[in-house]
Amino acid sequence: MSEYVPVEHVFLGQSAGSVDDVLRLMGALSVKVGLATDEEAVYEAFTAREAEGTTGMTGGFAIPHAKSDAISKAGMIVAKFDEGIEWASMDNVPVTCAIAIMTPASEAGTTHLQLLSRVAVMLMNEDFRTSVLATNDAEEISHLVNNALDEQ
């Protein structure tokens, strides 16, 4: 099974007032879990990507993603929010779950694209979305995401 989302990379009960707050949180968490060395550089990579077009998807999910030299290894962080965040999305539903993808700049054309593609496909699965949103168990979310990544 893939380990892009170990249980330590799942953060429940988070709070954010805006997309910018979420991106700052992801920058800080990327350093906390050991994926990156510079939270500000990661935040800037997230905001640069968001400026190109929204990463809000459907059903309350967003997939912010960043490529940066400050990211030392590819990985993902899942954050669930107690309150919906207004985020431009395909269905205008506030985001309650962000699945962030972080990769070193050197893996932009390979690992980054593969992870982004896999996450986009798994978010098309209504059962997956429903299961993730229905649980507040970090271990279960880790299992759901890693299994879905393996199925791609």
C-alpha positions in Angstrom: 0.0 0.0 0.0 1.2 3.5 -0.8 2.3 5.6 2.1 1.8 9.1 0.7 -0.6 9.9 3.5 0.6 8.3 6.8 -1.8 8.8 9.6 0.5 11.6 10.9 -0.3 13.6 7.8 -4.1 13.7 8.5 -5.2 16.7 10.5 -8.8 16.8 11.8 -10.8 19.7 13.3 -8.9 22.4 11.5 -10.1 25.9 11.2 -9.4 28.4 8.5 -11.2 31.6 7.4 -10.1 31.7 3.8 -8.2 29.9 1.1 -5.1 31.9 2.0 -5.4 30.6 5.6 -5.5 27.0 4.3 -2.5 27.5 2.1 -0.5 29.0 5.0 -1.6 26.1 7.2 -0.4 23.6 4.5 2.9 25.4 4.4 3.3 25.1 8.1 2.2 21.5 8.2 4.5 20.5 5.4 7.5 21.5 7.6 5.9 19.9 10.7 5.6 16.5 9.1 9.1 16.7 7.5 8.1 17.2 3.8 9.6 20.6 3.6 12.2 22.9 5.1 10.7 26.4 4.5 7.0 26.9 5.2 7.0 30.4 3.6 8.4 29.0 0.3 5.8 26.2 0.3 3.1 28.7 1.0 4.3 30.9 -1.9 4.3 27.8 -4.2 0.7 27.0 -3.2 -0.4 30.6 -3.8 1.4 30.8 -7.2 -0.4 27.7 -8.3 -3.8 28.9 -6.9 -3.3 32.2 -8.9 -3.2 30.1 -12.1 -6.7 28.7 -11.4 -8.7 27.4 -8.5 -7.8 24.0 -7.0 -11.4 23.7 -5.6 -13.0 20.6 -6.9 -16.5 19.3 -6.1 -18.3 17.9 -3.1 -16.4 20.0 -0.6 -12.9 19.0 -1.6 -9.9 21.0 -2.8 -6.5 19.7 -4.0 -4.0 22.5 -3.5 -0.6 21.5 -4.9 2.9 22.9 -4.8 6.2 22.3 -6.4 9.2 23.8 -4.7 12.9 23.4 -4.0 11.9 23.8 -0.3 10.0 20.5 -0.5 12.5 17.7 0.2 10.2 14.7 -0.6 6.9 14.1 -2.3 4.0 13.7 0.0 0.4 14.6 0.8 -1.4 16.1 3.7 -5.2 15.8 4.3 -6.9 18.5 6.4 -10.5 18.4 7.4 -12.2 21.7 8.5 -14.9 22.2 11.0 -16.4 25.0 9.0 -16.7 25.2 5.2 -14.3 27.5 3.4 -15.4 29.6 0.5 -13.3 28.4 -2.3 -14.0 28.7 -6.0 -15.0 25.3 -7.1 -16.9 23.4 -9.9 -20.1 23.2 -7.8 -19.7 26.3 -5.5 -19.8 24.0 -2.4 -17.6 25.3 0.5 -14.5 23.2 1.0 -14.4 21.0 4.2 -11.5 18.7 3.1 -8.2 19.7 1.5 -5.9 17.1 0.1 -2.6 18.9 -0.5 0.1 17.5 -2.7 3.7 18.6 -2.3 6.6 17.6 -4.5 10.2 18.8 -5.0 10.6 21.1 -8.0 12.7 18.4 -9.6 9.7 16.1 -9.7 7.3 18.6 -11.3 6.9 16.6 -14.5 6.8 13.2 -13.0 5.7 12.5 -9.4 3.7 15.7 -9.1 1.6 15.0 -12.2 1.1 11.4 -11.3 -0.2 12.3 -7.8 -2.4 15.1 -9.1 -3.9 12.8 -11.7 -4.6 10.1 -9.1 -6.2 12.4 -6.6 -8.4 14.0 -9.3 -9.6 10.6 -10.3 -10.3 9.4 -6.8 -12.3 12.6 -6.1 -14.6 11.6 -9.0 -15.6 8.5 -6.9 -18.7 9.5 -4.8 -18.2 6.6 -2.4 -14.6 7.8 -1.7 -15.8 11.4 -1.1 -18.6 10.3 1.1 -16.4 8.0 3.2 -13.8 10.6 3.8 -16.3 13.3 4.8 -18.2 10.9 7.1 -15.3 9.9 9.3 -13.2 11.8 11.9 -10.8 9.0 12.3 -7.3 9.9 11.0 -6.3 6.3 10.5 -9.4 5.5 8.4 -8.8 8.6 6.2 -5.1 7.6 5.7 -6.3 4.1 4.7 -9.0 5.4 2.4 -6.6 7.8 0.6 -3.7 5.4 0.3 -6.0 2.6 -1.0 -7.6 4.9 -3.5 -4.1 6.0 -4.7 -3.1 2.3 -5.1 -6.2 1.6 -7.2 -5.3 4.1 -9.9 
